[in-house]
Amino acid sequence: MVGAWILLAITALLVALGVLEALAHRRNLARIPVRIHVNGTRGKSSVTRLIAAGLREGGVRTVAKTTGTLARVIMPDATEYPVFRPSRPNVIEQVRIVRAAVAAEAQALVIECMAVQPSLQALSEFELVRATHGVITNVRADHLDVMGPEEEDVARALAGMIPPSGRLYTAERRHAAELKAVADDRQAKFIALTEDAAAVSPEELRGFSYVEHADNVALALAVLSDLGVDRATALRGMQKARPDPGAMIAVEIDFFGRKISFVNGFAANDPESTEHIWGLALETFPDKAKRIAVFNCREDRADRSRQLGEACPSWPAADHYVAIGTGTTIFARAAERAGLDGSKLVFAEDRSVAEVFELLIELAGRSALIMGMGNIGGQGLELVAYFRNRSILTEPA
């Protein structure tokens, strides 16, 4: 009987502590007037960085947090720090980020949604961020094992973080109706970009040190305009900002007479985005004698490997398809079933990054375009660094 009372007392204490922590978090949120929650399939980290950079340039004291390629906290002076994680990523870490923003006396917090499970996306908004402004970059067929099975289901899952009575900005076109339905239900103002991306000029995009997409810039500009930052100031800040480590860049290397252009497309890991970047790379480097597509696979992202394998045979052809990482047979089987010539597949699952680099150099011959696809995690980011460290020039693709 005594044991039961002790257990009851401990339970009551834990509940009380949980309530007190929740109240403290609510008070911290109230001390940050502008809270911007960024979600979507592609471009979340980039848009988070762009909005934060524009706010900083506009004189707004801003803290930002990205969870893309590498989780980072960006302070009001633009310095960056890695997010400490004692174990696996957990949405509760957003509480620490809010606390850090309050300690930095931030007037604005721009925070990337890190949840994938639909229920956790809603929890992130209703309990952890309580945004004044929401952003959904786009909806693509990714994480279908969790948010699927169809792309429409992904749209509904992402809509879980639409802020009640707030504002939602999106560049999504195909599934705008699904997003608007949730926004209307939550009495949030729905702001869909239609022609805004076309208003971002090629000259403005050339001001970035990496390849930034017009939709991302347009979304950031729309949010910043509503917050009182003029276009010129916002663009100046965005163009000065450090890109996400997964941003699309191209590096040129001259390796003992071998002329190679390497394009980092690892972060665009859904088929539609990857095909778009592959086409852009081919247009940018039409004079290369060979085309090599490198797919970085992850066995914990089997669905993604399968989707890319099914899609890539319909893209403009490569001379070689190099599969690295883990679980490469999932990609290869899907690609061959979809019609890819198996003789073009090269397996390098058991090789180190240095060995992969040597293999790619051997396949390249005297001149080649090499593009990384699939996953930035694991060997993807390492391979990007390997090429960049040997580059003679870094420029947008």
C-alpha positions, 0 to 999 in steps of 0.5 A, a space after each residue: 500500500 505504501 508503495 502505491 502511495 509513493 508511485 502516486 506521489 511521484 506521478 503527481 509530481 511529474 505531472 506538476 513539473 510537466 505543467 510548470 514547464 509547459 507554462 514556462 514555455 508558453 511565457 517564453 513564446 509570448 516574449 517573441 513577437 514574431 514566430 515563423 514556422 517553416 515546413 514543406 518537402 523541399 527548401 525548408 532550410 533555405 527559406 528559413 535562412 532567407 527569411 532570417 537573413 532578410 529580417 537581420 538586414 532589416 534591423 530585426 533581432 532574429 534567431 533561426 533554427 534549421 534541421 536540414 542537412 545539418 541542424 544549426 542555430 543561427 544567432 542575431 549576429 549570424 553566427 551559427 552553432 550546431 544543435 546538441 542532441 544527446 540521442 536521436 532528433 526529437 521535436 522537444 528540442 524546439 523548447 530549448 531553441 525557444 529558450 535560447 531565442 528568449 535569452 538572445 532577446 530575439 524579436 523574431 524566431 524563424 524555425 524549421 519544422 522538424 517533424 515528419 509524423 503527421 501527428 507530430 507536425 500538428 503538435 509542433 505547431 499547437 504546443 511548441 511554436 504557436 506561430 504567427 506566420 506559417 510557410 509551406 514551401 511545396 508538396 512532393 512525393 517524399 516520406 510516403 511511408 510516413 505521410 503517404 501513401 499519396 501526394 495528397 496525403 503529404 499535403 494534408 500532413 504538412 498542413 498540420 502545422 498551419 497556425 490557427 488565426 495566423 497567416 500561411 504562405 505557400 508556393 505550392 500549386 498542385 495541392 493548394 486546395 488541400 492547404 487552403 481547406 485547412 487554413 480556412 478551417 483554422 481561420 488562417 489567412 491563406 497567401 498563395 504565390 502565383 506569379 511572384 516567382 516570375 518577379 524574381 529576376 535572373 539578375 537577382 538570382 545571380 546575386 547568390 553564391 549558390 543556386 537558389 530557387 525563385 520560389 524560395 526567394 519569392 516566399 521569403 520576400 512575401 513574408 518579409 514584405 508583410 513584416 515591413 522589410 522592403 525588397 531591396 533590404 531583404 534581397 541584400 540580406 539574403 544574398 549575404 547569408 550563408 547557404 545551407 550545407 545542402 544547397 545546390 552548388 557546382 564545383 569545377 576540378 582539373 584532376 591531372 588533365 581531367 575536366 570535371 564539373 560536380 553538381 551537388 543535388 543530394 538535398 533534392 531527394 524526391 524524384 520531381 526535384 531531382 529530375 529538375 536539377 539534373 536537367 538544369 545541370 545538363 543545360 549548364 554543362 552541355 560540353 561534357 563528354 560523359 554524364 555520371 549520376 551518383 545516387 547516395 542510398 540509405 537503407 532507412 530511406 528505402 522508399 526514397 531509393 525505390 522512387 528514384 530508381 523507378 523515375 530515373 530511367 525516364 530522365 535524360 540518360 547518363 553514361 553511368 549510374 553509380 550507387 553508393 551508401 547503403 541499401 543500393 540494391 533497392 535502387 538498382 532493382 527498381 531502376 532495372 524494372 523501370 527499364 534502365 540498362 543494367 550495364 550502366 549500373 556501378 555498385 560502390 556500397 562497400 567503398 569509402 568516400 576516397 574510393 568513390 572519388 577515385 572510381 568517379 575519376 576513372 569513369 569520368 575520362 577526360 571530361 565529365 559532368 558528375 551529379 550527386 542525388 538521393 540523400 545528403 546524409 552519410 556519404 553525400 555530404 562527405 563526397 561534396 566536401 571531397 570535390 569542393 576541397 579539390 576545386 579550382 572554382 566554385 560557382 552556381 550551376 
